[in-house]
Structures are given as C-alpha cells and as structure tokens.
Amino acid sequence: MSHLAIEYGSHDRVREIIDRLTYCTEHVSRSFDGWDEPHAKGPGLYFAVVADREYGAYADAMGDNRWPRGGCRSVFEEDEFVEAAEAVSLEQDGGIVVAADGEIESQMVRFRDLGTRSGESDLVDDVSYEPWMGSRHMSAIETSVRPEVVATVTLSEETGRVSIFRDGDAESMERDELGGPWRVD
C-alpha cells in the first residue's frame, strides 16, 4: 500500500480557501463603521482550516452557536459566504471549522489549549505570543501548530485586525492596512 499524503499548506485549492477566508474577514472588518467608538465591540471571527474532520480530540462544541449551513455550506458560495460571515461575526461566538475541501461545519467550537492531549507538550515550544494578541489570537496561534490544522484566520472584535496563523507563525494586518493597494476608501 502506498503512503499518499497531501501537503495542504502548499495545495492550490487549500490556499484558495485560506485566501477566501482572509478576504471575507477583511471585508467584514472594513464594513463595520464603529471601530472608533469608545467601548465598541465589533464583529469577530475565528476560522480554522482542518485537514481531518475528526477535530473532536482538540475542540469542544460551543453550545448552540452554529454556522448557518442552510444558507451557506461552503466558502465557494461567494455571496452567501460573505453574508453568513457578517451575521455570524456579530451574533455567534466560537471557532468555525472549515474542511480542506471548503465545506463549513455547522457546530462552532472552542479549541482546547495545547498540552491537553498526550504528545502536545512539544508543540508549545513552536508558539510565541505577541503583545497585541488577545485570547482569540492566542488560541488561533496555538491551534495553528496542531498537525491536523492547516491555518487559522481571525478578526479581532476590539480593533478590526485580521490575522492568519500557520504553524505558529502570525501574519497580521491592522484595519487600516487591510485590502492593500486595491482598497477604495
């Protein structure tokens, strides 16, 4: 029997999924007008792209928090995906699990801290936190070093910052940097 393996981190289709998550998250951040208001809580998102749908060993259900699969099952349903992400960002809490094929799981989750499963203690060494990170970002960077996770993408509900985490590395953009040269203000 051959040992087939997909390198998800460099796989074109998976990279497209991560791009779609990032662009959608940037759109949600840019669409919210209340970031400058004192004590404003803006939209927040936490996506995790997983290579294996057996994520129950490192995630727990977040009660009744659900992704609206009746309206959007995949990141490839462009308009429906953005609409669902906008609603979830304001109304739900928890991580949104996206499979490597782009399908979005219904149940939102809380990812467990590293070290809760045997063999994970060595993964903690691959994580370094930045001063700007809140609890969502700390969870996302920890989750990104798990072998089953390809990447995580977050939107800070405090600042509108969008971050992508891969293998414990953070690529983060403050709200005024989002969209790059194609952004129209």
Disulfide bonds with the S-S distance in Angstrom:
none
